[in-house]
Amino acid sequence: MSVKPVKTHLFTAKWRFAIWCLLFSSVVVYGVNLWQSGAKVQSDILAMLPHLQQDELTHNALQQVENRLANQVYIAIVSSQKQTAINAAKTLIHQLKHDPQQAFSQVTSASDSDINALGKWYFDHRFKLLTADQQHALTTRQLDGLIAKAQQQLYSAFGFANSQLISQDPLLLFSDNMLALTASSSLSQEQGILFNQQANQTAAIVIAKGAQSAFNPNAQQQQLAALNHAFAAVAGADVQILKAGALFHAQAATASAKQEITFIGGLSLIGVVILVWLGFRTLMPLHLALLTLSSGLVFALVTTLSLFNELHLLTLVFGTSLIGIAIDYSFHFYCEKLSQPQQNAQQVIDNILPAMTLALATSSLAFIGIGFTPFPGMQQVAVFCASGLFGAYITLVLAFPLLANKPLKPSNALNWAQYYLHLVIKISAKPVINRVVFCIIGLVCFAGLLQLQHNDDIRYLQQSPQQITDEENQLRHWLSGGTDNQFILVSAENETSLLEALHQLTPTLDLAVNQGELNHFFSIATLLPSFSQQQQNYQLQGLIYQQNLPHIIDQLGLNDDTGLLNQSLLTAYLEAQPANLTPNALLAFGDSALKDLWLTPTNKGSVGAIVLLTGINKLDELTTRINHTQLSDAKVKLVDKVGDISNLMGQYRQFTMLLLLGVLVIACIIFCIKYPIKLALAVIGVPTLAIILTLSSLGLLGSPFSLFHALALILVLGIGIDYSLFFAEAKHTSQGVMMAIFMSACSTLLAFGLLAFSQTNAIHFFGLTLLLGIGYAFLLAPFMTLITRKMR
């Protein structure tokens, strides 16, 4: 009669294992099909950022600026000889353009517009151009100074005037206008190469645009290989190469992520092996633990790819932490089996299944909470980890009854794990020690929470190596500061109002420069007078061509006995009256950099222009200045995507803390239904106190609280509840729960705790919070026995 239940058990176990094999095989086949259908690993770190809700014009402006700057690599070739730098730049451009992999789609240096054609266009509209000094001279009718200056150029041996120029521009006003248009830049161009000269050194500038995203690992390798090959061709004793761009930051981030995946995952596995050996004196449980983990990872990968059609690199980094949680199921099983050697695998599973199911539900609830954040990467982490835990749970329920039936050898680890429990009982029996401990905990919480600060700036989440940052700063010096991420957007109903608004804004920005709020700005208004100013310039030049032209010709000593020169100049002046310098005409000369600063009309009919900013020193003051600027028939605002995302992160940090509170309330209600109120409050009280202690420790450590800290606290809650639940169920089931919790905590700390050593601040914050939180939860959870012992 005693054999029949064993046969029945084996028959049921085999059927469960067959179901598991069929399910696991189906998941693998489906995953392979997804991968062949185009599912991929997403390596673009920017894809994890939240999506901002912007109006159409602002969205277009951001997209236009990002497209212009995306995948750009800036290179400066510095030499003491100008020609050496220029020649090296030409060689570099040739090498990159003829790269076999075509890693870069565009390689340029100087402006891509036709300088001669652009100069002719300006000259054809010379009657609409005047400098400030010229305007003053004509307004005050002081022609003598202008005539004297023209005479000096006309008769000087070093003057640029000639008879043809004089016959079209007798007072040589145009040359000063051209100088005024280019005076704002310290960069020059020669032989098609853009360069800058400072302190007896010349830096030739080359700009290359990657054919693919700089955050794509394969594209990174191609672009870096092309650059290294080109750099080798121009290397020399008198040549220094400086480089900057997202490529180098992305390459550093990718290398760091790969290294951390290998380090964290590998060290976690090594730690698990050591834990299994110390706990069971055999590696047999490790095989099934690895099976549990592998099946969990497969479920996680396939589920994530099926929902998102891609797997973010950040998900893989966080996903390595799944090792520390999924392996817990095996630990609980084998610790129970070790303490109940007379029971078979199915009976052991029946013992731990209620607590295991509740643990799965609470952990999944915590991960689902992370999924409510606006970060696609973190949403993937939530799906990845929740589905991975479910896969591990299914493996335990279906595969372990057949595969894990071999008895374990007796181990002293079960007794070792009880030492802390005995210590807890001793401490609780001494009221004086209890009061001292409570006072210390209260003081720590109070002091730490007072010092806790927050920082939502996304620039603080990713810090590149100092070498890359230093080299980038040197290059920005040669580029006269380069361009900052923030810019000003001006919008109006039509082109005329927009150009007028840009000129109205210029004095405000000039004042901001004088106040040290920024170093420089660039606007299309720098290259084009407003339409009203053009008409005013034209009217002022009537003093020359309509009233004083014969006198000017005579003063310059020009021969015009026939009056033809006077007549031709007057005719040219009159014919120029209807023609204006327009933005569209300027942009038609093909300078792509200028085209990016002018926005086409939206569906609502608005047009916009971008003002680039360089060297912002006081962002808050500049933002306030712009926000208080009033323009007639136009709107102006400072667009700061980084700041907007940072503000959004702050909002979601607050939302996550409210979500954490909500999960606490829901879990408390669930536990109050299942357990007596005192036990239910104890189950929820352990992770709650662990969270408070974690926040206090972060305050004492000076780690500014961010969204990633808040996300980690949700996991602290989920895992901490797991620990409490197993102790709450221990009164009915296992005497070895302390060993299981100890091994689970150690494996989780190995996985999550190692994230605290990440070079990426976002991951570091996540790991540090979990290292503290899970450590506190482990130390506090055994105090549950003080309540469960009274209820037995």
C-alpha positions in Angstrom: 0.0 0.0 0.0 2.9 2.4 0.6 4.2 2.0 -3.0 1.1 3.3 -4.7 1.5 6.9 -3.5 5.1 6.9 -4.8 4.0 5.7 -8.2 1.2 8.2 -8.3 3.7 11.0 -7.3 6.2 9.9 -10.0 3.4 9.8 -12.6 2.2 13.3 -11.7 5.8 14.6 -11.5 6.5 13.3 -15.0 3.4 14.9 -16.4 4.3 18.2 -14.8 7.8 18.0 -16.2 6.4 17.2 -19.7 4.2 20.3 -19.5 7.2 22.3 -18.4 9.3 21.0 -21.3 6.5 21.8 -23.8 6.0 25.3 -22.4 9.7 26.1 -22.3 10.3 24.8 -25.8 7.4 26.8 -27.2 8.8 30.0 -25.5 12.3 29.3 -27.0 10.8 28.7 -30.5 8.7 31.9 -30.2 11.8 33.8 -29.1 13.9 32.7 -32.0 11.1 33.6 -34.4 10.9 37.1 -32.8 14.7 37.6 -33.2 14.6 36.5 -36.9 11.6 38.9 -37.4 13.6 41.9 -36.5 13.7 42.1 -32.7 17.0 43.7 -31.5 19.0 45.0 -28.7 18.5 48.8 -28.2 21.8 50.4 -27.3 20.8 54.1 -27.5 20.9 55.4 -23.9 18.7 58.3 -25.0 15.8 55.9 -25.7 15.3 55.5 -22.0 14.5 59.2 -21.5 10.9 60.2 -20.9 9.0 61.7 -23.8 8.2 65.4 -23.5 4.8 66.8 -24.5 5.7 69.9 -26.7 3.8 72.1 -29.1 4.4 71.4 -32.7 6.8 74.3 -33.3 8.9 73.5 -30.2 8.9 69.8 -31.2 10.1 70.7 -34.7 12.8 73.0 -33.3 14.1 70.3 -30.9 14.1 67.7 -33.7 15.9 70.1 -36.0 18.6 71.0 -33.5 19.0 67.3 -32.5 19.2 66.2 -36.1 21.9 68.8 -36.7 24.0 67.9 -33.7 23.2 64.1 -33.7 26.1 61.9 -34.5 28.4 64.8 -35.1 32.1 64.4 -34.4 34.2 67.6 -34.0 37.9 67.4 -34.7 40.6 70.1 -34.2 44.0 69.6 -35.7 46.3 72.0 -33.8 49.8 73.0 -35.1 52.2 75.9 -34.7 52.1 76.2 -38.6 48.9 77.3 -40.2 49.6 75.5 -43.4 50.5 72.3 -41.6 47.1 72.3 -39.8 45.2 73.1 -43.0 47.0 70.3 -44.9 46.4 67.8 -42.1 42.7 68.7 -42.2 42.5 68.2 -45.9 44.2 64.8 -45.5 41.8 63.9 -42.7 38.7 64.8 -44.7 40.0 62.7 -47.7 40.6 59.7 -45.4 37.2 59.8 -43.9 35.4 60.4 -47.2 37.1 57.4 -48.7 36.6 55.1 -45.7 35.6 51.6 -47.1 32.9 51.2 -44.5 31.5 54.7 -45.2 31.2 55.2 -41.5 30.5 59.0 -42.0 27.8 60.3 -44.3 29.2 63.9 -44.3 32.6 65.3 -43.7 33.0 69.1 -43.9 35.1 72.0 -42.6 34.2 75.4 -43.9 30.7 76.6 -44.8 29.0 74.7 -47.6 27.6 77.8 -49.1 29.0 79.6 -52.2 30.8 82.5 -50.7 31.2 84.4 -54.0 27.5 84.0 -54.8 26.5 85.0 -51.3 28.7 88.1 -51.5 27.1 89.1 -54.8 23.7 88.7 -53.3 24.6 91.0 -50.5 26.1 93.5 -52.9 23.0 93.5 -55.1 21.1 94.6 -51.9 23.8 97.1 -50.8 21.3 100.0 -50.7 19.4 98.2 -47.8 22.6 97.7 -45.8 24.2 100.1 -43.3 26.4 99.8 -40.2 25.4 101.6 -37.0 28.1 104.2 -37.7 26.9 104.8 -41.2 23.3 105.1 -40.1 24.4 107.8 -37.5 26.4 109.7 -40.1 23.6 109.8 -42.6 21.0 110.5 -40.0 23.0 113.6 -38.8 23.8 114.4 -42.5 27.6 114.1 -41.8 28.7 113.1 -45.3 32.1 114.6 -45.0 33.4 111.9 -42.8 32.1 109.2 -45.1 33.7 111.0 -48.1 37.0 111.4 -46.3 37.1 107.7 -45.5 36.3 106.7 -49.1 39.1 109.1 -50.3 41.5 107.4 -48.0 40.7 104.0 -49.5 40.7 105.4 -53.0 44.1 106.9 -52.9 45.8 104.6 -50.4 48.4 102.2 -51.7 46.9 99.5 -49.5 43.3 100.3 -50.3 40.9 97.8 -51.9 38.9 100.3 -54.0 39.0 100.2 -57.8 37.1 102.0 -60.5 34.5 99.3 -60.9 33.7 99.2 -57.2 33.6 103.0 -57.0 31.2 103.2 -60.0 28.7 101.1 -58.0 29.4 102.1 -54.4 31.0 105.5 -54.4 31.4 105.8 -50.6 32.6 102.2 -50.3 29.9 101.5 -47.7 29.5 97.8 -48.6 32.9 96.6 -47.4 32.2 97.9 -43.8 28.9 96.1 -43.9 30.6 92.8 -44.8 33.1 93.2 -42.0 30.2 93.9 -39.6 28.4 90.6 -40.6 31.5 88.5 -39.9 32.8 90.4 -36.8 31.1 88.2 -34.3 33.2 85.1 -35.1 36.8 84.4 -34.4 36.8 81.6 -36.9 38.2 82.1 -40.4 38.3 80.0 -43.6 41.0 79.4 -46.1 41.4 76.8 -48.9 38.0 75.4 -47.8 39.1 74.7 -44.3 37.7 76.4 -41.1 40.4 77.4 -38.7 41.1 79.5 -35.6 44.4 81.1 -34.6 45.3 81.7 -30.9 48.7 82.2 -29.2 50.8 81.4 -32.3 48.9 78.2 -32.9 46.4 77.3 -35.5 43.5 74.8 -35.1 41.9 73.5 -38.3 38.4 72.3 -37.7 36.8 69.2 -39.3 33.2 68.1 -38.7 32.1 64.6 -39.5 28.5 63.2 -39.3 28.1 59.5 -38.5 26.1 57.5 -41.0 24.4 55.7 -38.1 23.6 56.4 -34.5 26.6 56.9 -32.2 24.8 54.8 -29.7 24.8 51.7 -32.0 27.7 49.5 -30.9 28.5 48.3 -34.5 28.4 51.9 -35.8 30.6 52.9 -32.9 33.3 50.4 -33.9 33.1 51.4 -37.6 33.3 55.1 -36.8 36.2 54.7 -34.3 38.1 52.5 -36.7 37.7 55.1 -39.5 38.8 57.9 -37.2 41.9 56.0 -35.9 42.9 55.2 -39.4 42.5 58.8 -40.5 44.3 60.1 -37.4 47.3 57.8 -38.2 47.6 59.4 -41.6 47.9 62.9 -40.2 49.9 62.2 -37.0 53.1 64.1 -36.6 55.4 65.8 -34.2 53.9 69.2 -34.8 50.3 68.0 -34.8 47.9 67.6 -31.9 44.5 66.1 -32.5 41.5 67.0 -30.3 38.1 65.3 -30.7 34.7 65.6 -29.2 31.2 64.3 -29.8 28.5 62.0 -28.6 30.4 59.1 -30.2 33.1 59.1 -27.5 30.7 59.4 -24.6 28.5 56.6 -26.1 31.6 54.4 -26.6 32.6 54.9 -23.0 29.1 54.2 -21.8 28.8 51.0 -24.0 32.2 49.7 -22.9 31.3 50.4 -19.2 27.9 48.7 -19.6 29.4 45.6 -21.2 32.1 45.5 -18.5 29.5 45.8 -15.8 27.2 43.2 -17.3 30.1 40.7 -17.3 31.4 41.7 -13.9 28.0 41.9 -12.1 26.5 38.8 -13.7 29.8 36.8 -13.4 30.4 37.7 -9.8 26.8 37.1 -8.9 27.1 33.5 -10.3 30.4 32.9 -8.5 28.7 34.2 -5.3 25.8 31.8 -5.8 28.1 28.9 -6.3 29.9 29.6 -3.1 26.6 30.1 -1.2 25.3 26.7 -2.5 28.5 24.9 -1.5 28.6 26.4 2.0 24.9 25.8 2.5 24.5 22.3 1.2 28.1 20.9 0.9 27.3 19.8 -2.6 26.8 21.5 -6.0 23.8 19.4 -6.9 21.3 22.1 -6.0 23.3 24.5 -8.2 22.3 22.6 -11.3 18.6 23.1 -10.6 19.2 26.7 -9.4 20.9 27.4 -12.8 17.9 25.8 -14.5 15.5 28.0 -12.6 17.6 31.0 -13.4 18.0 30.1 -17.1 14.3 29.5 -17.6 13.5 32.8 -15.9 15.9 34.6 -18.2 14.4 33.0 -21.2 10.9 33.9 -20.2 12.1 37.5 -19.4 13.8 37.9 -22.8 11.0 36.5 -24.9 8.3 38.5 -23.0 10.2 41.7 -23.3 10.9 41.3 -27.0 7.3 40.3 -27.7 6.0 43.5 -26.0 8.7 46.0 -27.1 10.3 44.3 -30.1 13.6 45.4 -28.7 15.7 44.9 -25.5 17.3 47.9 -24.0 21.0 47.6 -23.0 20.0 49.2 -19.7 17.5 46.3 -19.2 20.3 43.8 -19.5 22.3 45.6 -16.9 19.4 45.7 -14.4 18.3 42.3 -15.6 21.5 40.7 -14.2 20.0 41.4 -10.9 17.3 38.8 -11.7 20.0 36.3 -10.6 19.7 37.5 -7.0 15.9 37.1 -6.9 15.0 34.1 -9.2 17.6 32.0 -7.4 15.7 32.6 -4.1 13.0 30.1 -5.1 15.6 27.3 -5.3 17.1 28.3 -2.0 13.7 28.2 -0.3 13.0 24.8 -1.8 16.4 23.3 -0.7 16.4 24.8 2.7 13.0 23.4 3.4 14.1 20.1 2.0 17.1 20.2 4.2 15.0 20.8 7.3 12.4 18.2 6.3 14.5 15.3 4.9 11.6 12.8 5.2 9.4 14.6 2.6 9.6 14.2 -1.2 10.0 17.2 -3.6 6.3 17.6 -4.2 5.5 17.8 -0.4 8.3 20.3 0.0 6.8 22.4 -2.7 3.4 22.2 -1.2 4.8 23.5 2.1 6.4 26.6 0.6 3.9 27.2 -2.2 1.6 29.6 -0.3 4.5 31.9 0.8 6.1 31.5 -2.6 3.0 32.6 -4.4 2.4 35.6 -2.2 6.1 36.5 -2.6 5.8 36.3 -6.4 2.6 38.5 -6.3 4.3 41.2 -4.1 7.5 41.2 -6.1 5.6 41.4 -9.4 3.5 44.2 -7.9 6.7 46.1 -7.1 8.1 45.6 -10.6 4.7 46.6 -12.1 5.1 49.8 -10.1 8.3 50.5 -11.8 6.5 50.1 -15.1 4.3 53.1 -14.4 7.4 55.4 -14.9 7.9 57.3 -18.2 11.2 55.6 -18.9 11.0 53.0 -21.7 14.1 51.4 -20.4 12.7 51.1 -16.9 9.3 49.8 -18.3 11.3 47.1 -19.9 13.1 46.4 -16.6 9.7 45.9 -15.0 8.4 43.5 -17.7 11.8 41.7 -17.8 12.0 41.0 -14.1 8.3 40.3 -13.5 8.2 37.8 -16.3 11.5 36.3 -15.3 10.3 35.7 -11.8 7.2 34.0 -13.2 9.4 31.8 -15.4 11.4 30.8 -12.3 8.2 30.1 -10.4 6.8 27.9 -13.1 10.0 25.9 -13.2 9.9 25.3 -9.5 6.3 24.1 -9.6 6.5 22.0 -12.7 10.1 20.7 -13.0 11.3 20.4 -9.4 8.9 17.5 -8.4 10.7 15.2 -10.8 14.2 16.7 -11.0 14.8 17.6 -7.3 13.8 14.4 -5.6 17.3 13.3 -4.6 17.8 13.5 -0.8 20.4 16.0 0.6 23.2 15.2 2.9 22.9 16.6 6.5 24.5 20.1 6.8 25.4 22.3 9.7 24.4 25.4 7.8 20.9 25.0 9.1 22.2 25.4 12.6 24.5 28.3 11.7 21.5 30.2 10.3 19.7 29.9 13.6 22.4 31.9 15.5 21.0 35.3 14.4 17.5 34.2 15.4 18.8 33.3 18.8 20.5 36.7 19.0 17.2 38.4 18.1 15.4 36.5 20.9 18.1 37.4 23.4 17.9 41.1 22.5 14.1 41.2 22.7 14.3 39.7 26.2 16.2 42.7 27.5 14.1 45.9 27.7 17.1 48.2 28.3 18.8 47.1 25.1 15.5 47.4 23.2 15.1 51.0 24.3 18.7 51.8 23.4 18.3 50.2 20.0 15.1 52.1 19.3 16.6 55.4 20.4 19.6 54.8 18.1 17.3 53.9 15.2 15.2 57.0 15.9 18.1 59.4 16.0 19.6 57.9 12.8 16.3 58.3 11.0 15.8 61.8 12.2 19.3 63.0 11.4 19.4 61.3 8.0 16.0 62.5 6.8 16.9 66.0 7.7 20.0 65.9 5.5 18.3 64.1 2.6 18.3 66.2 -0.5 17.1 65.6 -4.1 18.8 66.1 -7.5 16.8 65.3 -10.6 19.3 66.7 -13.1 19.8 64.0 -15.8 23.3 65.3 -16.5 24.1 63.9 -13.0 23.0 60.4 -14.0 25.7 59.8 -16.6 29.2 61.0 -16.1 31.8 60.4 -18.8 35.5 59.8 -18.1 37.4 62.9 -17.1 39.7 62.5 -20.1 36.9 62.8 -22.6 35.4 65.8 -20.8 38.8 67.6 -20.6 39.5 67.1 -24.3 36.0 68.3 -25.2 36.5 71.5 -23.2 39.8 72.1 -25.1 38.0 71.7 -28.4 35.2 74.0 -27.3 37.9 76.7 -26.6 39.1 76.4 -30.3 35.5 76.5 -31.5 34.9 79.7 -29.5 32.6 77.9 -27.1 30.7 75.7 -29.6 26.9 75.4 -29.0 25.1 74.7 -25.8 22.1 72.3 -25.6 19.7 75.1 -24.7 18.5 77.5 -27.4 16.0 80.3 -27.8 12.9 79.8 -30.0 11.1 82.8 -31.4 7.8 82.3 -33.2 5.5 84.7 -35.2 2.7 84.6 -37.7 4.8 85.5 -40.7 8.4 86.0 -41.9 8.3 89.8 -41.6 7.2 89.7 -37.9 9.7 87.0 -37.1 12.7 88.8 -38.5 11.5 92.0 -36.7 11.2 90.0 -33.4 14.7 88.6 -33.8 16.1 92.1 -34.0 14.0 93.2 -31.0 15.5 90.3 -29.0 19.1 91.2 -29.9 19.5 94.1 -27.3 18.2 91.7 -24.6 20.8 89.1 -25.5 23.5 91.7 -25.8 22.7 92.8 -22.2 22.8 89.1 -21.1 26.3 88.8 -22.6 27.4 92.0 -20.8 26.0 90.6 -17.5 28.0 87.4 -17.9 24.9 85.2 -18.3 26.3 83.8 -21.5 29.3 84.3 -23.7 27.8 84.5 -27.2 24.7 84.0 -29.3 24.0 83.5 -33.0 20.8 84.6 -34.7 19.8 85.0 -38.4 19.2 88.6 -37.4 23.0 88.9 -37.3 23.0 88.4 -41.1 19.8 90.2 -42.1 18.5 93.6 -41.1 14.8 93.7 -40.3 12.5 94.7 -43.1 11.7 98.0 -41.4 15.5 98.7 -41.0 16.1 97.8 -44.6 13.6 100.5 -45.6 15.1 103.0 -43.2 18.6 102.2 -44.6 17.3 102.7 -48.1 15.7 106.0 -47.2 19.0 107.2 -45.5 21.0 106.3 -48.6 18.7 108.7 -50.5 20.8 111.4 -49.0 23.7 110.0 -51.1 22.1 109.1 -54.4 19.2 111.5 -54.6 20.5 114.6 -53.0 24.3 114.7 -52.9 25.6 112.4 -55.6 27.1 115.0 -57.9 28.9 116.6 -54.9 30.3 113.2 -53.8 31.5 112.3 -57.3 33.2 115.7 -57.5 34.8 115.3 -54.0 36.2 111.9 -55.0 37.8 113.3 -58.1 35.9 111.0 -60.5 35.4 112.0 -64.1 31.7 112.3 -64.9 31.5 115.1 -67.5 28.8 113.2 -69.4 26.8 112.5 -66.2 26.6 108.8 -67.0 28.1 107.7 -63.7 25.6 109.9 -61.8 22.7 108.5 -63.9 23.7 104.8 -63.6 24.1 105.1 -59.8 20.7 106.8 -59.4 19.1 104.3 -61.6 20.6 101.4 -59.7 19.4 103.0 -56.4 15.8 103.5 -57.6 15.6 100.0 -59.1 16.6 98.5 -55.8 13.7 99.9 -53.9 11.3 97.0 -54.1 13.8 94.2 -53.4 14.5 93.2 -49.8 17.0 90.7 -48.2 14.7 87.9 -47.1 15.5 84.8 -44.9 14.4 82.4 -47.7 16.7 84.0 -50.2 19.6 83.8 -47.7 18.9 80.2 -46.9 18.8 79.3 -50.6 22.5 79.6 -50.8 22.8 76.1 -49.3 24.4 76.7 -45.9 22.9 73.8 -44.0 23.8 75.3 -40.7 21.7 78.4 -41.4 18.8 76.3 -42.7 18.6 74.5 -39.4 17.9 77.8 -37.7 14.7 78.6 -39.7 11.6 76.6 -39.1 9.0 76.1 -41.8 5.4 77.0 -41.0 3.4 74.6 -38.8 -0.2 73.5 -39.3 -1.3 76.6 -37.4 0.7 78.8 -39.8 3.4 79.9 -37.3 7.0 80.3 -38.4 9.9 80.1 -36.0 13.6 80.8 -35.7 16.3 79.4 -33.5 18.9 81.5 -31.7 21.9 79.4 -30.7 23.6 80.1 -27.4 27.2 79.6 -26.4 28.8 79.4 -22.9 25.7 79.7 -20.7 27.0 80.7 -17.3 23.8 81.6 -15.4 21.0 79.6 -16.9 18.4 80.6 -14.3 19.0 84.3 -14.7 19.0 84.0 -18.5 15.8 82.0 -18.4 14.1 84.7 -16.3 15.4 87.4 -18.6 14.0 85.6 -21.7 10.6 84.9 -20.0 10.2 88.5 -19.1 11.0 89.7 -22.6 8.0 91.1 -24.5 8.1 91.1 -28.3 5.6 92.7 -30.6 3.6 90.2 -32.7 5.9 87.3 -31.6 6.6 84.9 -28.8 9.9 83.9 -27.3 11.1 81.2 -24.9 14.2 79.5 -23.9 14.1 75.8 -24.8 16.0 73.6 -22.4 15.2 69.9 -23.1 17.6 68.7 -20.4 16.0 71.0 -17.9 12.5 69.9 -19.0 13.3 66.3 -18.7 14.9 66.9 -15.3 11.8 68.6 -14.1 9.7 65.7 -15.4 12.0 63.3 -13.5 11.3 65.3 -10.4 7.6 65.0 -10.9 7.9 61.2 -11.5 10.1 60.9 -8.4 7.2 62.3 -6.4 4.8 60.1 -8.3 6.9 57.0 -7.6 7.0 57.8 -3.8 3.2 58.1 -3.9 3.0 54.8 -5.8 5.2 53.3 -3.1 2.8 54.5 -0.5 -0.1 53.0 -2.5 1.6 49.6 -2.8 2.1 49.7 1.0 -1.6 50.4 1.6 -2.7 47.7 -0.9 -0.3 45.1 0.6 -1.5 46.0 4.1 -5.1 45.4 3.1 -4.3 42.1 1.5 -2.3 40.9 4.5 -5.0 42.0 7.0 -7.4 39.7 5.2 -5.1 36.8 5.4 -3.4 37.3 8.8 -4.4 38.7 12.1 -4.0 42.5 12.2 -0.9 42.4 14.5 0.9 40.0 12.2 -0.2 41.8 9.0 1.2 45.1 10.4 4.4 43.4 11.3 4.7 41.9 7.7 4.3 45.4 6.2 6.3 47.1 9.0 9.6 45.4 8.2 10.0 46.8 4.7 8.5 50.1 5.8 11.2 50.5 8.5 13.8 49.3 6.0 12.8 52.0 3.6 12.9 54.7 6.3 16.4 53.6 7.3 17.5 53.5 3.7 16.4 57.1 3.2 18.2 58.1 6.3 21.4 56.4 5.3 21.2 58.1 1.9 21.0 61.4 3.7 23.9 60.6 5.9 26.0 59.4 2.9 25.2 62.6 1.0 23.6 60.7 -2.0 21.0 63.1 -3.5 17.7 61.4 -3.8 16.5 60.9 -7.4 14.0 58.9 -9.4 16.3 55.9 -9.5 16.5 55.8 -5.7 12.7 55.9 -5.6 12.5 53.0 -8.1 14.8 51.0 -6.0 12.7 51.6 -2.9 9.8 49.9 -4.7 12.0 46.8 -5.0 13.1 47.1 -1.4 9.4 47.0 -0.5 8.7 44.0 -2.7 11.7 41.9 -1.5 11.3 43.1 2.1 7.7 41.8 2.1 9.0 38.5 0.8 11.2 38.1 3.7 8.4 39.0 6.2 6.0 36.6 4.4 8.3 33.6 4.8 8.7 34.3 8.5 5.0 34.8 8.8 4.3 31.4 7.2 7.1 29.8 9.1 4.8 29.0 12.0 3.0 26.6 9.7 5.8 25.3 7.5 9.6 25.4 7.6 12.1 25.5 10.4 14.8 26.4 7.9 13.3 29.7 6.8 16.2 31.6 8.4 18.7 29.8 6.2 16.6 30.4 3.1 16.3 34.1 3.9 20.0 34.4 4.7 21.0 32.8 1.4 18.3 34.8 -0.5 19.5 38.0 1.0 23.2 37.2 0.2 22.4 36.4 -3.4 20.3 39.5 -3.8 22.9 41.7 -2.2 25.5 40.2 -4.5 23.4 41.1 -7.6 21.9 44.4 -6.6 24.7 45.5 -4.2 27.3 45.2 -7.0 25.3 47.7 -9.0 26.4 50.2 -6.4 29.9 50.0 -7.9 28.7 51.0 -11.4 30.3 54.0 -13.1 26.9 55.1 -14.3 25.3 57.2 -11.6 21.8 56.0 -12.5 22.7 52.4 -11.9 24.9 53.3 -8.9 22.0 55.0 -7.2 19.7 52.0 -7.9 22.3 49.5 -6.6 23.2 51.6 -3.5 19.6 52.0 -2.5 19.0 48.2 -2.8 22.2 47.4 -1.0 21.1 49.4 2.0 17.4 48.5 1.8 17.7 44.8 1.4 20.4 44.7 4.1 18.1 46.4 6.5 15.2 44.2 5.5 17.3 41.1 6.2 18.3 42.4 9.6 14.7 43.3 10.6 12.8 40.3 9.1 13.9 37.8 11.8 12.1 40.0 14.4 8.9 38.6 12.9 9.6 35.4 14.9 8.8 37.4 18.1 5.2 37.6 16.9 4.9 34.2 15.2 6.2 32.4 18.3 3.4 33.8 20.4 0.8 32.7 17.8 1.9 29.1 17.6 
